[in-house]
């Protein structure tokens, strides 16, 4: 049963997110934000922040984020409709439902699924037969895809066309929008959501199409992946790619493998391990694990080693305890990923899955294997770092087992380690979490990461979006892409988050609750200085390669004078404005 969209908007606006969250954890005003202990994982120092104006929250520890409806869904373990109903009751709003009976709702869902299945077939046929998909077919062959795999996973191709797919579906406009297949553009015309991308259909556990994951070709512009927005059929925090194909093998082996991407999943299937699934452009959630719990009690994380090592330990241990799961981590040779290993050495990939160590062992081994154990100082540092990881585990018996291992490797008396653990040298959770509200602002931070500070000021409403700033003034990376996402969304942070690739969405969610005490003029000056210095180095490199290096002389001299004028305790605002204007003009020419 659906709820009228206007009612959902009213509930979201009327629900004071600070008041709602305060019912689960105590919040304290810090600058223009609210901070407190995260209700999603155990911690001693506040890392949870709320932006009351935007109605968003973010945890710097476990990276949980969302709005008031997301929060209620996670806390009360309910679906979208249930969360809206509970909030409506709190705010005294009477909801209107789009269908009078459940049967009508099911009919609508069936109709949307039919449209999605037709779109899957259309994109798949386009990949197999259309001349404009030749490059995509060549790329898939280079990645080890054969015809059978393309057919099994119904891989498709979205042409570089404005509305060809929407026209081909011959479906009502609102249905196409509700499916996430199209949208109404600024010219008030329907437009295809996916263009010039290889498409991986995302199916629910019953095998019904609900969304797509789109990958760009290597030389194409834009983010590497573009996923469907959440829609009537699709909730990315609860959906796992390939679960419909993987669930039988999960039951057979009592094990699930969770990957980062679609090609990794297909690589596991290619290697004879068809119990692999992937999160769809979002971090792993409890709802994902609840989906898997229906089929298995053992989970292997097939993530990049650095990302797996940095996964919020407290959150993972809480999930293990609450869901009675055993979580392990895939250990692969350095510089390889599951997709590559599936093509070059599938037996090694199968062995890595079979030998995946428990989550804590993986973290402790990473510390010890990377340490210098040849001297006393190195062994002491290694023991201290390993102790931080061990101390985060909630089970004292498990902790003690690992303490004995660390003691043996580092040649330290185990009683000394036990004493240090008892005295609070265990996990570092009492240390401030990086980037939490109490650490925000100040000139040191501006100088360390001026690009991020510009974005933070914009999201705090203290910088006008696009004020004398061209995207090319940022270093190439997530911050620049986040700034561009904000530009495309006309400053609407919610829209930018929903449309952004995972790393961009996470960055915007974090910064939206991350207040700034820095001075905008100072930040703008540092941005001009950093961008100008990068451009100076580029021009000097061009001059060295040029037939006539002297022709660069006047411009280099002008640029150096402006940069010199920005140094010292009293930078020249005239020099800064000249430099910003020049950088913007040159960026437009390059673009």
Residue pairs with C-beta under 8 A, 6 or more apart in sequence:
1 81
1 97
1 98
1 99
1 102
1 105
2 81
2 97
2 98
2 99
2 105
2 108
2 232
3 81
3 84
3 85
3 95
3 96
3 97
3 98
4 95
4 96
4 97
4 98
7 84
7 88
7 93
7 95
7 96
8 69
8 84
10 93
11 69
11 84
11 87
11 88
11 91
11 93
11 95
12 55
12 67
12 68
12 69
12 87
13 55
14 87
14 91
14 93
15 55
15 68
15 87
15 90
15 91
16 52
17 50
17 52
17 55
17 56
17 57
17 67
17 68
17 71
18 27
18 34
18 50
18 52
20 68
20 71
20 72
20 87
20 90
21 27
21 34
21 36
21 39
21 50
21 57
21 68
21 71
24 39
24 75
25 36
25 37
25 38
25 39
25 48
26 36
26 37
27 34
27 35
27 36
27 50
28 34
28 35
28 36
28 46
30 49
30 437
30 438
30 515
31 437
31 440
31 515
31 517
32 53
32 460
32 515
33 49
33 50
33 51
33 52
33 437
33 513
33 514
33 515
34 49
34 50
34 52
35 46
35 48
35 49
35 50
35 436
35 437
35 438
36 46
36 48
36 50
37 43
37 44
37 46
37 47
37 48
38 46
38 47
38 48
38 59
38 61
38 62
38 64
39 48
39 75
40 48
40 59
40 62
40 64
40 74
40 315
41 59
41 61
41 62
41 64
41 312
41 314
41 315
41 318
42 314
42 318
42 394
43 61
43 314
43 429
43 433
44 429
44 430
45 429
45 430
45 431
45 432
45 433
45 436
46 433
46 436
46 437
46 438
47 59
47 60
47 61
47 433
47 436
48 57
48 58
48 59
48 60
48 61
49 57
49 58
49 59
49 60
49 436
49 437
49 513
49 514
50 56
50 57
50 513
51 57
51 512
51 513
53 461
54 493
54 494
54 512
55 67
55 68
56 65
56 66
56 67
56 493
56 494
56 509
56 512
56 513
57 64
57 65
57 66
57 67
57 71
57 513
58 64
58 65
58 509
58 510
58 512
58 513
58 514
59 65
60 433
60 434
60 435
60 436
60 510
61 312
61 314
61 315
61 433
62 312
62 314
62 315
63 283
63 312
63 506
63 510
64 74
65 506
65 509
65 510
66 74
66 509
67 494
68 87
69 80
69 83
69 84
69 87
70 83
70 237
72 78
72 83
72 86
72 87
73 79
73 80
73 82
73 83
74 285
74 286
74 287
76 82
76 83
76 86
78 86
80 235
84 95
85 95
88 94
88 95
98 105
99 105
99 108
109 232
109 233
111 175
112 175
112 178
112 179
112 232
112 233
113 208
113 209
113 210
113 233
115 169
115 171
115 175
115 176
115 179
115 181
116 179
116 181
116 208
116 209
116 210
116 233
117 208
117 209
118 169
118 171
119 165
119 169
119 179
119 181
119 209
120 154
120 156
120 201
120 209
121 154
122 156
122 165
122 168
122 169
123 156
123 157
123 158
123 165
123 199
123 201
123 212
124 150
124 151
124 154
124 155
124 156
124 201
125 156
126 133
126 156
126 157
126 158
126 159
127 133
127 136
127 137
127 150
127 155
127 156
127 157
127 198
128 137
128 150
130 157
130 159
132 157
132 159
132 160
133 157
133 159
135 217
136 157
136 198
136 217
139 198
139 217
139 218
140 150
140 155
140 198
143 263
143 339
144 267
144 270
144 339
144 342
144 343
145 155
145 266
149 155
149 266
149 269
149 270
152 245
152 269
153 200
153 201
153 242
153 266
154 201
155 198
155 199
155 200
155 201
156 198
156 199
156 201
156 212
157 197
157 198
157 199
158 165
158 192
158 194
158 195
158 196
158 197
158 198
158 199
158 214
159 165
159 195
159 196
160 195
160 196
161 192
161 195
162 189
162 191
162 192
162 195
163 182
163 189
163 190
163 191
163 192
164 192
165 181
165 182
165 192
165 194
166 176
166 181
166 182
166 190
166 191
166 192
169 176
169 181
173 182
173 184
173 190
176 182
176 190
177 183
177 184
178 231
178 232
178 233
179 231
179 232
179 233
180 193
180 211
180 212
180 228
180 229
180 230
180 231
180 233
180 234
181 192
181 193
182 190
182 191
182 192
182 193
183 190
183 191
183 193
184 190
184 191
185 191
193 228
193 229
194 212
194 214
194 226
196 216
196 217
196 220
197 214
197 215
197 216
197 217
197 226
198 214
198 215
198 216
198 217
199 212
199 213
199 214
199 215
200 212
200 213
200 214
200 215
200 241
200 262
201 209
201 211
201 212
202 209
202 210
202 211
202 212
202 213
202 228
202 234
202 239
202 241
202 280
203 209
203 210
203 242
203 243
203 244
204 210
204 233
204 239
204 243
204 244
205 240
205 243
205 244
205 247
205 291
206 244
207 244
208 233
210 228
210 233
210 234
210 239
211 227
211 228
211 231
211 233
211 234
211 236
211 239
211 280
212 227
212 228
213 225
213 226
213 227
213 228
213 241
213 262
213 280
213 281
214 225
214 226
214 227
215 224
215 225
215 262
215 263
216 222
216 223
216 224
216 225
216 226
223 481
223 500
223 501
223 504
224 501
225 261
225 281
225 501
225 502
226 501
227 236
227 280
227 281
228 234
229 498
229 499
230 236
230 498
236 279
236 280
236 281
236 282
237 282
237 285
237 287
237 288
238 285
238 287
238 288
238 291
239 280
240 258
240 277
240 278
240 279
240 280
240 288
240 291
240 292
241 262
241 265
241 277
241 278
241 279
241 280
242 262
242 265
242 266
242 269
242 276
242 277
242 278
243 277
243 291
245 269
245 274
246 256
246 265
246 274
246 275
246 276
246 277
247 295
249 273
249 274
249 275
250 256
250 275
250 292
250 295
250 296
251 295
251 296
252 275
253 275
253 296
254 296
254 297
254 298
255 275
255 296
255 298
255 299
255 300
255 353
256 275
256 276
256 277
256 292
256 295
256 296
256 298
256 299
256 300
257 268
257 273
257 275
257 276
257 277
257 299
257 300
257 302
257 330
257 353
258 276
258 277
258 278
258 279
258 284
258 288
258 292
258 299
258 300
258 301
258 302
258 303
259 265
259 268
259 276
259 277
259 278
259 302
259 303
259 338
260 278
260 279
260 302
260 303
260 304
260 307
261 278
261 339
262 278
263 339
264 276
264 278
264 302
264 337
264 338
264 339
265 276
265 277
265 278
266 339
267 338
267 339
267 340
267 341
267 342
267 343
267 349
268 274
268 275
268 276
268 302
268 338
268 342
268 349
269 276
270 342
270 343
270 346
271 341
271 342
271 346
271 349
271 350
272 346
272 350
273 349
273 350
273 353
275 296
276 302
276 338
277 292
279 285
279 288
281 501
281 502
282 502
282 505
283 502
283 506
284 301
284 311
286 319
286 322
286 323
289 299
289 319
289 323
289 325
290 323
292 299
292 325
293 323
293 324
293 325
297 324
297 325
297 326
298 325
298 326
298 328
299 325
299 326
299 327
299 328
300 327
300 328
300 329
300 330
300 353
300 356
301 308
301 311
301 327
301 328
301 329
301 330
301 359
302 330
302 338
302 353
303 311
303 329
303 330
304 337
305 331
305 332
305 366
308 329
308 330
308 362
309 362
309 363
309 366
311 359
313 359
313 360
313 363
313 389
313 392
313 393
314 392
314 429
316 327
316 359
317 359
317 392
317 393
317 394
318 394
319 325
319 327
320 326
320 327
320 359
321 394
326 358
327 358
327 359
328 356
328 357
328 358
328 359
328 362
329 356
329 357
329 358
329 359
329 362
330 338
330 352
330 353
330 356
331 352
331 355
331 356
331 357
331 362
332 338
332 341
332 349
332 352
333 341
333 348
338 349
341 348
341 349
341 352
342 349
356 362
357 365
360 389
360 390
360 393
360 398
360 402
361 402
363 389
364 386
364 389
364 390
364 402
364 405
364 406
367 382
367 385
367 386
367 389
368 382
368 386
368 406
368 409
368 410
371 378
371 379
371 381
371 382
371 385
372 378
372 382
373 379
373 382
373 409
373 410
379 410
379 411
379 412
380 410
380 412
382 409
382 410
383 406
383 407
383 410
383 412
383 417
384 425
386 402
386 406
386 410
387 403
387 406
387 417
387 420
387 421
387 425
387 426
388 425
388 426
388 427
388 428
389 427
390 399
390 402
390 403
390 406
390 421
390 426
391 399
391 421
391 425
391 426
391 427
391 428
392 426
392 427
392 429
393 399
393 402
399 421
400 418
403 414
403 417
403 418
403 421
404 414
406 412
406 417
407 413
407 414
407 417
420 426
424 430
432 438
432 439
435 510
435 514
437 513
437 514
437 515
439 445
440 456
440 514
440 515
440 516
440 517
441 515
441 516
441 517
441 518
442 517
442 518
443 518
443 522
445 453
445 518
446 453
446 518
446 522
446 523
446 526
447 526
450 523
450 526
450 527
450 530
451 474
451 475
451 477
451 479
451 480
451 527
451 530
452 479
452 511
453 516
453 518
453 523
453 526
454 463
454 469
454 474
454 483
454 523
454 524
454 527
455 479
455 482
455 483
455 486
455 507
455 511
456 511
456 514
456 515
456 516
456 518
457 463
457 516
457 518
457 520
457 523
458 464
458 465
458 483
458 486
458 491
459 493
459 508
459 511
459 512
459 514
460 515
460 516
462 516
462 520
463 520
463 523
463 524
465 486
465 487
465 491
466 487
468 524
468 577
468 580
468 581
468 584
469 483
469 527
469 580
469 584
470 583
470 584
470 587
470 588
470 591
471 480
471 483
471 484
471 487
471 587
472 480
472 531
472 583
472 587
472 590
472 591
473 527
473 528
473 531
473 580
473 583
473 584
473 587
474 480
474 483
474 531
475 530
475 534
478 503
478 504
478 507
479 507
481 500
481 501
481 504
482 496
482 500
482 504
482 507
482 508
482 511
485 496
485 499
485 500
485 504
485 508
486 493
486 496
486 508
488 496
488 499
489 495
489 496
489 499
493 508
493 512
496 504
496 508
497 505
497 508
497 509
497 512
498 505
500 508
521 573
524 576
524 580
525 566
525 571
525 573
525 576
528 566
528 576
528 579
528 580
528 583
529 563
529 566
529 567
529 571
531 583
532 559
532 562
532 563
532 566
532 579
532 583
533 563
535 559
535 583
535 586
536 556
536 559
536 560
536 563
539 552
539 555
539 556
539 559
540 552
540 556
542 552
543 549
543 552
543 556
546 552
559 579
561 575
562 575
562 576
562 578
562 579
563 579
565 571
565 572
565 574
565 575
566 572
566 575
566 576
566 579
